[in-house]
Amino acid sequence: MNLNTTYLGIPVKSPIIVGSCGLTSTAESIIELANNGAGAIVLKSIFEEEIILDFEKNVLPKVGPMDNDLEFFDYYDYQIKDEVLHKYQSLIADVKKSVDIPVIASINCISNGEWVSYAKKLEEAGADGLELNIFKLPFDIKKSSEEIEHSYIAIIERIIEKISIPLAVKISPYFTNLGEFVKRLSLSGVAGIVLFNRYYSIDFDINNEEVISGGVFSGDKDYEMPLRWISIMNQKSNCELIASTGVHTSDNVIKMLLAGAGSVQVVSALYKEGSSYLKKMNSGIKEWMSSKGYETIDSFKGNMSQTTADKPEIYERVQFMRYFSDHKH
């Protein structure tokens, strides 16, 4: 069975892509993932917020009498960003010497700032593509949904102006009209859209009455949201759709491919099972393909999307109808 497919138009040997995470932050770990069958690697993101927090934590408390010196602030702001960029460029260069699979750089951003120029430097370091992870909780009640969506497009347009490698944009499902926005993004020049990002969530410790971090890993049913939307948007977008969140088994991967995904990002399962789990997932896909008589991924990709369904309205149904009225405890 042939697992060859593409990721952002780049040929890959497996549809399983290791998503941006701590596992993709060192050359040693990345080499291990590649040796176990990853189709491509998305490096741990450069976080714009982390650069800002680093500046506020390590620079502002120490400025003393220079706290009004704008040149001083600019210098340290530049130094922090330059150090982050240099380390990231070195990681790309080291990894590219050691693996024969695509290496995708990743930037997690919240604003349309000058740091976008990093993108070109990451390309020059040898990255095969770039993933732009854009999400900011829309808590500002003064901003309309149109303004928020425009800010996404503005960031993407600035990035595309600077690079020639393929660009993916990773988004959340929280848009007023998600289908229309995905379609608009697909016309912006991006090579792929990743559905969906997993973001930091909060929880409450009721004994100490403190805010704590919510669950870090995705659940085994979290794949259902991207499954629905990839099914709906297959053949309606002008770029590749990549599945992400809740993919824990080879069955989950197969479902995403049947929905129309070109490839599938995996993270939580690898934290839980280890990098060797990639071999099991690839084997599971091959075994299923063999049992169904499929030789290639293209021979079944999109076979269960909305556009091929006898009852396409099922994909759009959001209300429980007979299930709970008939369900017995």
C-alpha positions as CSV (number, residue, x, y, z in Angstrom):
1,M,0.0,0.0,0.0
2,N,1.3,3.5,-0.9
3,L,0.9,6.2,1.7
4,N,2.4,8.9,-0.4
5,T,0.5,12.2,-0.5
6,T,1.3,15.9,-0.3
7,Y,1.5,18.4,2.5
8,L,1.1,22.0,1.3
9,G,1.9,20.7,-2.2
10,I,5.2,19.1,-0.9
11,P,5.4,15.3,-1.5
12,V,5.4,13.3,1.8
13,K,5.7,9.6,2.5
14,S,2.9,9.5,5.0
15,P,-0.2,11.6,5.6
16,I,0.7,11.8,9.3
17,I,2.3,15.1,10.1
18,V,3.7,15.8,13.6
19,G,2.2,19.1,14.6
20,S,3.9,22.0,16.4
21,C,4.7,21.0,20.0
22,G,7.5,20.4,22.5
23,L,8.3,17.2,20.7
24,T,9.4,19.2,17.7
25,S,11.7,21.6,19.6
26,T,15.0,19.7,19.5
27,A,16.9,18.0,16.7
28,E,17.2,14.8,18.6
29,S,13.5,14.4,19.0
30,I,12.7,15.4,15.5
31,I,15.2,12.8,14.1
32,E,13.5,10.1,16.2
33,L,10.0,11.2,14.8
34,A,11.3,11.1,11.3
35,N,12.9,7.7,11.7
36,N,9.6,6.3,13.0
37,G,7.6,7.4,9.9
38,A,6.4,11.0,10.2
39,G,5.5,12.4,6.9
40,A,6.7,15.9,7.9
41,I,7.5,17.9,11.0
42,V,6.1,21.2,12.1
43,L,8.6,22.8,14.4
44,K,7.5,24.2,17.8
45,S,6.2,27.7,17.2
46,I,7.9,31.0,17.8
47,F,5.4,32.7,20.0
48,E,5.0,36.4,19.6
49,E,3.5,36.5,23.1
50,E,6.5,34.7,24.6
51,I,8.8,37.4,23.2
52,I,6.7,40.1,24.7
53,L,6.5,38.4,28.1
54,D,10.2,37.8,28.1
55,F,10.8,41.5,27.5
56,E,8.4,42.5,30.3
57,K,9.8,39.9,32.8
58,N,13.5,40.2,32.2
59,V,14.0,43.8,30.9
60,L,11.4,46.1,32.4
61,P,12.2,45.3,36.1
62,K,15.9,46.1,35.6
63,V,15.7,49.3,33.6
64,G,16.0,51.6,36.7
65,P,16.8,55.2,35.7
66,M,16.7,54.3,32.0
67,D,13.0,53.6,32.1
68,N,12.3,56.5,29.8
69,D,15.0,55.8,27.3
70,L,13.3,54.6,24.2
71,E,16.6,53.6,22.5
72,F,17.3,51.4,25.5
73,F,14.0,49.6,25.1
74,D,14.4,49.2,21.4
75,Y,17.9,47.7,21.8
76,Y,16.7,45.0,24.3
77,D,13.6,44.3,22.3
78,Y,15.8,43.7,19.3
79,Q,18.3,41.6,21.3
80,I,15.6,39.3,22.6
81,K,14.0,38.8,19.2
82,D,17.3,38.3,17.5
83,E,18.3,35.6,20.0
84,V,15.0,33.7,19.5
85,L,15.4,33.9,15.8
86,H,19.0,32.8,15.8
87,K,18.2,29.7,17.9
88,Y,15.3,28.8,15.6
89,Q,17.4,29.3,12.4
90,S,20.0,27.0,13.9
91,L,17.4,24.3,14.7
92,I,16.2,24.4,11.1
93,A,19.7,24.1,9.7
94,D,20.6,21.2,12.1
95,V,17.4,19.3,11.4
96,K,17.6,19.7,7.6
97,K,21.0,18.1,7.6
98,S,19.7,15.0,9.5
99,V,16.2,14.2,8.1
100,D,14.8,13.6,4.6
101,I,11.3,14.8,5.3
102,P,9.9,18.3,5.0
103,V,10.5,20.6,7.9
104,I,7.9,23.3,8.4
105,A,8.6,26.4,10.5
106,S,5.8,27.8,12.7
107,I,5.0,31.3,14.0
108,N,2.2,31.9,16.5
109,C,1.2,35.5,16.2
110,I,-1.4,37.9,17.5
111,S,-0.6,41.1,15.6
112,N,0.5,42.4,12.3
113,G,3.9,43.6,13.4
114,E,7.4,44.1,12.1
115,W,8.4,40.7,13.4
116,V,6.6,39.2,10.3
117,S,9.9,39.8,8.6
118,Y,11.1,36.7,10.5
119,A,9.2,34.6,7.9
120,K,11.8,35.3,5.1
121,K,14.7,34.6,7.5
122,L,13.1,31.2,8.3
123,E,12.8,30.4,4.6
124,E,16.5,31.4,4.2
125,A,17.4,29.0,7.0
126,G,16.1,26.1,5.0
127,A,12.4,25.7,6.1
128,D,10.4,23.9,3.5
129,G,7.2,25.7,4.4
130,L,5.7,27.9,7.1
131,E,2.7,27.4,9.3
132,L,1.1,30.6,10.7
133,N,-0.9,29.9,13.8
134,I,-3.2,32.8,14.4
135,F,-5.6,33.0,17.3
136,K,-6.5,35.7,19.8
137,L,-9.5,35.2,22.0
138,P,-12.1,37.7,20.7
139,F,-12.7,39.3,24.2
140,D,-12.7,42.9,22.9
141,I,-16.4,43.7,22.7
142,K,-15.5,46.9,20.8
143,K,-14.3,44.9,17.8
144,S,-16.6,43.4,15.2
145,S,-16.2,40.0,13.7
146,E,-15.4,41.7,10.4
147,E,-12.5,43.6,12.0
148,I,-11.1,40.4,13.6
149,E,-11.3,38.5,10.3
150,H,-9.6,41.4,8.4
151,S,-6.7,41.3,10.9
152,Y,-6.1,37.6,10.0
153,I,-6.1,38.4,6.3
154,A,-3.8,41.3,6.8
155,I,-1.2,39.2,8.6
156,I,-1.4,36.5,5.9
157,E,-1.0,39.0,3.1
158,R,2.1,40.4,4.7
159,I,3.7,37.0,5.1
160,I,2.9,35.9,1.5
161,E,4.6,39.1,0.3
162,K,7.8,38.0,1.9
163,I,8.2,34.3,1.2
164,S,8.2,31.9,-1.7
165,I,7.8,28.7,0.3
166,P,4.2,27.4,0.9
167,L,2.2,28.9,3.7
168,A,-0.3,27.1,5.9
169,V,-2.6,29.0,8.3
170,K,-3.9,27.2,11.4
171,I,-7.2,28.5,12.7
172,S,-9.8,27.9,15.4
173,P,-13.5,27.0,14.6
174,Y,-14.7,30.2,16.3
175,F,-15.9,32.4,13.5
176,T,-19.3,33.7,12.8
177,N,-19.5,32.1,9.4
178,L,-16.7,29.6,9.4
179,G,-17.4,28.1,6.0
180,E,-17.2,31.5,4.3
181,F,-14.1,32.5,6.2
182,V,-12.3,29.2,5.2
183,K,-13.3,29.8,1.6
184,R,-11.9,33.4,1.8
185,L,-8.7,32.2,3.4
186,S,-8.3,29.6,0.7
187,L,-8.4,32.4,-1.9
188,S,-5.7,34.5,-0.1
189,G,-2.8,32.5,-1.6
190,V,-2.2,30.0,1.3
191,A,-1.3,26.5,0.4
192,G,-3.2,24.9,3.2
193,I,-5.6,25.5,6.1
194,V,-5.2,23.5,9.3
195,L,-8.5,22.8,11.0
196,F,-8.2,23.3,14.0
197,N,-5.7,24.7,16.5
198,R,-5.8,23.6,20.1
199,Y,-5.5,26.6,22.5
200,Y,-4.7,27.1,26.1
201,S,-7.8,26.7,28.3
202,I,-8.4,27.5,32.0
203,D,-9.9,25.6,34.9
204,F,-10.7,26.4,38.5
205,D,-9.1,24.9,41.6
206,I,-12.2,25.1,43.9
207,N,-10.2,24.2,47.0
208,N,-7.7,26.9,46.7
209,E,-9.9,29.2,44.6
210,E,-7.2,29.7,42.0
211,V,-7.2,29.7,38.2
212,I,-5.2,26.8,36.8
213,S,-4.4,25.4,33.4
214,G,-7.1,23.2,31.8
215,G,-6.5,19.9,30.0
216,V,-3.3,20.0,27.9
217,F,-4.0,17.0,25.6
218,S,-6.9,16.6,23.2
219,G,-9.6,14.0,23.9
220,D,-10.4,11.0,21.8
221,K,-13.6,12.6,20.6
222,D,-12.2,16.0,19.7
223,Y,-11.6,14.9,16.1
224,E,-15.4,15.2,15.5
225,M,-15.3,19.0,15.0
226,P,-12.6,19.0,12.3
227,L,-14.1,15.9,10.7
228,R,-17.4,17.7,10.2
229,W,-15.8,20.9,8.7
230,I,-13.3,19.1,6.5
231,S,-16.2,17.0,5.1
232,I,-18.2,20.2,4.4
233,M,-15.4,22.2,2.9
234,N,-13.9,19.5,0.8
235,Q,-14.0,20.7,-2.9
236,K,-15.3,24.1,-1.7
237,S,-11.8,25.5,-0.8
238,N,-9.0,26.4,-3.1
239,C,-6.2,24.9,-1.1
240,E,-5.4,21.8,0.9
241,L,-7.3,21.1,4.1
242,I,-5.2,19.6,7.0
243,A,-6.9,17.9,9.9
244,S,-5.8,18.6,13.5
245,T,-7.0,18.0,17.1
246,G,-8.2,14.7,18.6
247,V,-6.3,12.4,16.2
248,H,-5.3,9.5,18.4
249,T,-5.5,6.4,16.2
250,S,-5.1,5.2,12.6
251,D,-8.9,5.0,12.4
252,N,-9.0,8.8,13.1
253,V,-6.5,9.4,10.4
254,I,-8.5,7.3,7.9
255,K,-11.7,9.2,8.8
256,M,-10.1,12.5,8.1
257,L,-8.8,11.4,4.8
258,L,-12.2,10.0,3.8
259,A,-13.6,13.5,4.7
260,G,-11.2,15.1,2.3
261,A,-8.1,16.1,4.3
262,G,-4.9,15.9,2.4
263,S,-2.9,15.1,5.6
264,V,-3.4,14.9,9.4
265,Q,-1.5,16.5,12.2
266,V,-0.9,14.4,15.4
267,V,0.5,15.6,18.7
268,S,-1.3,14.3,21.9
269,A,-1.1,10.7,20.9
270,L,2.7,10.9,20.5
271,Y,3.0,12.4,24.0
272,K,1.1,9.5,25.4
273,E,2.4,6.7,23.3
274,G,5.9,7.8,22.2
275,S,7.3,8.4,18.7
276,S,7.3,4.7,17.8
277,Y,3.5,5.0,17.8
278,L,3.8,6.5,14.3
279,K,4.8,3.1,12.9
280,K,1.6,1.6,14.4
281,M,-0.5,4.3,12.9
282,N,1.0,4.0,9.5
283,S,0.6,0.2,9.6
284,G,-3.1,0.6,10.7
285,I,-3.7,2.8,7.6
286,K,-2.1,0.3,5.3
287,E,-4.0,-2.7,6.8
288,W,-7.3,-0.8,6.3
289,M,-6.4,0.1,2.7
290,S,-5.5,-3.5,2.0
291,S,-8.8,-4.7,3.4
292,K,-10.7,-2.3,1.2
293,G,-8.6,-2.8,-1.9
294,Y,-7.2,0.8,-2.0
295,E,-3.7,1.1,-3.4
296,T,-3.3,4.9,-2.8
297,I,-4.6,7.6,-0.6
298,D,-6.0,9.5,-3.5
299,S,-8.2,6.5,-4.4
300,F,-10.3,7.0,-1.3
301,K,-9.6,10.6,-0.2
302,G,-12.8,12.6,0.1
303,N,-15.0,9.5,-0.5
304,M,-17.2,10.5,2.5
305,S,-17.2,14.2,2.1
306,Q,-20.5,16.2,1.9
307,T,-20.2,16.6,-1.8
308,T,-20.4,12.8,-2.4
309,A,-23.0,12.1,0.2
310,D,-26.5,10.8,-0.6
311,K,-27.9,12.9,2.3
312,P,-25.6,16.0,2.5
313,E,-27.9,17.6,5.0
314,I,-26.6,15.2,7.7
315,Y,-23.3,17.1,7.8
316,E,-25.1,20.4,8.6
317,R,-27.4,19.1,11.3
318,V,-26.6,20.5,14.7
319,Q,-29.7,19.6,16.8
320,F,-30.2,16.3,18.6
321,M,-33.5,15.0,17.4
322,R,-34.6,11.4,18.0
323,Y,-31.5,10.2,19.9
324,F,-32.2,11.7,23.3
325,S,-35.9,11.3,23.1
326,D,-35.4,7.6,22.4
327,H,-32.4,7.0,24.6
328,K,-32.9,4.9,27.7
329,H,-30.8,5.2,30.8
